[in-house]
Structures are given as C-alpha cells and as structure tokens.
Amino acid sequence: MKQISQIKPRESVRVDQERLSALYAQLGESSAEDVVCRAMEELALRLSHCDRLFRTGDMQELRKSARSLIAIAEQIGMDDVSRVANDVTVCVDAQDDVAIAATLQRLMRSGEGSLTAVWDMQDIYI
C-alpha cells in the first residue's frame, strides 16, 4: 500500500512596520493611506497578471511584471515579496521552467499573505 503525502507550503509573512511608520510620518495619514492602498491594489493586479502570463507561457512579460513588483513591494515594506519577485526574474533568465513555476507559486503565497498583513495593519494607523 502506498502512502500519499500532501504538502501545503506556507510562507512566513513579514511586513517592515518601520518602513510603513516612516511612510505615514513622512506623508501624513491621509496621503500615506492613499499610497498604501494604491500600492496594494497594484500588487494584487500584478500578482494576478504574473500568474496569467506564466499560464500562457509569456516568460518575457512575466519577467517584466515580476520586476515591476519589486519597487512597489519595497515601497510599503514587503521585503519578502520584493525578494521573491527578484527570484522569479532570475529563474526566467535561467529559462528554468520548473524553478519558475515553484518560485512564482511562492511569490503568490508571499504576496497574498503580505497583502493581508498590510491590510490588517492599516487599522493600526487609521
């Protein structure tokens, strides 16, 4: 009899609270809230776009989309998302389809978890 193991990868989610606090201190509550909301919306759209590009096999556009995630994620303290997005671009450059698939899924998990964490943290600043 064979055993089947199900693997459920999880990413630890870390958001640089100091960066968010600095953003709020620099821009003020209202402006910082606008920046964070726009960045979160853009990240969600680009994550979805990356997934779609991978499924259609458009690796060059996937690379561009992943690169664009880096600066947006850094702006609002999502350093893990930024790092994993960079890893996706490295895998695309290496033309390693298995690594692209694995790293992109890690980006999705990390991105979704980080978006949720930032959304939850906004209550602290409001």
N, C-alpha and C positions, 0 to 999 in steps of 0.2 A: 504494500500500500504506500502510495506517495503522499507526502505532505506538501501542502501549498502554503507558502508564507506570503502574506500581503504586507508590502512595505508602504508606510504612509509617511513620506518625508515631511518634516516641519522645519521651518526657518525661524530662528530667533529674530525677533523684531526689535530694533533699536532705533530710536529717533534722537538726534542730538538736541536735547532740550535747551542747551546753552545757545545753540545757533538760533532756535526759534525765539528764545527770550531776547536775544540780541536784535533779531529782526523786528520784534514788537517794540523794543526800546528805541530803535533807530527810526522806524516809520510811524510809530504811533499805532494804537489799537485798530482803528478803522482801516488804515492803509495796509497794515500787516495782514489783517484778516482778508482783505481783497487779494493780496499777493499769494497767501497760502491757499485760499480757495481756488484761484485760477491755476496755480501750480498743481494742486491735487487733481483738478479736472483734466488738465493737460496730461498728467502722468497716467491717469486712468485710460484716457483715449489712446495714448501712445503704447501702453501695455497691450491693449486690445489690438491695436494696429500691428504690433510686433508679432503677436500670435497669428494673426491673419496672414501676414507676409510669410511667416515660416510655413504655414499650411499650403500656401500657393507656390512655395519654392523660390520666392524672390529674395535671395540672400543679400544682394547689394542694398536693396531698400530696407531690409531688416537691419543691416549694419547701420545705415543712416538713422533709422528710427531709434535703435538702441543707443547710438551716440548722443542723440538729442535728449535722451532720458537722463544722461549723466549730469548735466548742468542744472536741469530742473530739480532733480532729486537733491543735489548738493545744496541748492538754494534754501530748501526747507528742512535740512538736517537729516535727510535719508541717505546716509553714507553707505549703508549696506546695499541699497538699491543701486546707487551710483557705481559701486564696485562690481556688482554682478552684471550690470549693463555693460560695463567695460569688458568683463569676461566674455560676454556674448560676442562682442565685436572681435575679440581675439580668436574665438572659435570660428567665426565666419571667415576671418583672414586665413586661418589654418585649413579651411574647407573640410572641417571635420563634422559631418552631419550628425553623428551620434552625440558628440560633445555639444553641438549647437542645441540639439533637442533637450538634452539634460540641463544645460545652463539656462536655456530660455524658460524651462519649467521652474527652475529655481528663481529666476527673475520674477516670474508671475507670482509665486508664493511670497517672495520677499516684498514685492510691490504691493500686493493686496493687503498683506499684514501691516505694512508700514502706512498705507493709506488709512487703514482702520485706526492705527495707533495715533496718527496725527489728528484724525477726525475727533477721536476721544479726547485728545489733549487740548483741542480748541476750547473746550468747556472751561479749562483752567484759566485761559487768557481772556475770556469774554467777561 
